[in-house]
Amino acid sequence: MPLFVVVNPSFFLLVVQYQLLYVYINDYQSGGFMWYAVFNRSMLALICGILTLLGYLGIRETFFSGPFYLLAPLPFAIGYFWYKCEVRFCPSTSLNTATRTTH
């Protein structure tokens, strides 16, 4: 009897954990499809924030101080990073076209 009391709950927990982790897919799980929209919008917000900061520093006429000139190339660096991430991680157009035609 005591062996049954120890083995049965541990086996039950192992099976339920496996079912929850690997078998059941919840409705809120998107499989990473939302990442592209979230990343694009966060990059756009970051560039807009830096441009706003540069505009503020320009209004305050801080052209002769260091922060304005150090921050001036930052939107271009962020845009380059955004482009490299799009090329590296976004699915190709042919793959998108193929999946649309098969479904």
C-alpha positions, 0 to 999 in steps of 0.5 A: 500500500505505501508503495502505491501511495508514493508511485501513483501521485509521482507518475500522475504529476509526471504525466500531467506535466508532460501533457501541459508542457508539450501536448495542450496548446492554449488559445493565447499561444501564437507560436511567435507570429506576434513577434514580428509586429511587436518588434517592428512597432518597438523599433519604430517607437525607439526611432521616434523617441530618439528623434523627439529627443534630438528635436528637443535638444535642437530647440534648446540650441545644444548644437555645441554640446556633446549629447546632440552630436553623439545622439545624431547617428543613433537613428541611423544605427537603429535603422540599420539594426532593424534592417539586419534583423528583418533580413535575418529573422523574417520569413521570406516572401516565397515562404509566405506565398507558398503557405497561403496557396497550400491552405 
